[in-house]
Amino acid sequence: MNQISQLTHREGGRAEMLAFAALFATIFSVFFIVAVVAQLMMLNWRSWFPGAEDSKSLTGGVRAAVYTLMSQIN
């Protein structure tokens, strides 16, 4: 019986991990597109996303913004 509950717990953790990865990828893609368009238009996009203010690179800023948003969701 103990083995069954451990197996169910592992499968639930895997599903949760996949859901987190899918949500992260979706939000990252949207933020990245917005940041690229804003960068091409020479706008200060870093002030739009929380956590991206001090970043030096485009991908680093987007990643920081996504992690900040994900921490607010959980």
N, C-alpha and C positions, 0 to 999 in steps of 0.2 A: 504494500500500500504506500509506503514511504517513497518507493521508486516512482510510482505514478505521479505523486504530487510534485516531486522534483522535476520530472519530465514536463509536466504542465507548466511549471514555473519557468523553465528554460525556454519553452516555445513562446510563452507570453512575453518574455524579455526580448526575444528575437523579433517578434511582431512589433513591439514598442520601438525597438532600435530601427527597424525598417521604416516605420511611420515617421520617426524623428528625422531620418536621413531624407525621406521624400519631402517633408515639409521644409527642411533646410535647403535642399536643392531648388525647390520652387521659389522660396523667398529670395535666395541668392540670385537666381536668374532674373527675377523682376527688378531687384535692387541694382544688379549689374547693368541691365539694359538702361535703366533710368540714369545711372551714373555715367555711362558711356555717352548717351545723348547729351546730358548736361555738360560733360567735359568737352564734347565737340562744339557746343554752343558757348563755351567759355564761361559757364556759370559755376558758382561755388556750391556744388552739390554736397560737400561734406557737412555743411551746417544743416542740411535737411534730414540727415540720418543720425540718430543717437548713437554715440560710440565711435563715429568715424571722424570726429573733429581733428584729432591729432595724428591721423595716419598719413604716411608719406606716399603710399602707392594706391592705385585704384582698387586692386583686388584686396589689399589689406584693409582698406576703409570699408569696402562692402562686407567683407567677412566680419569685421568688428561690429558693424551695424546689424548684421543678421544674428550674431551671437547675443547682442544686447536685446534684440527683439525676442529671440527664442527664450531668453531667461525671463522675460516678462510674461510670456505665454504659459510657461510651466509653473 
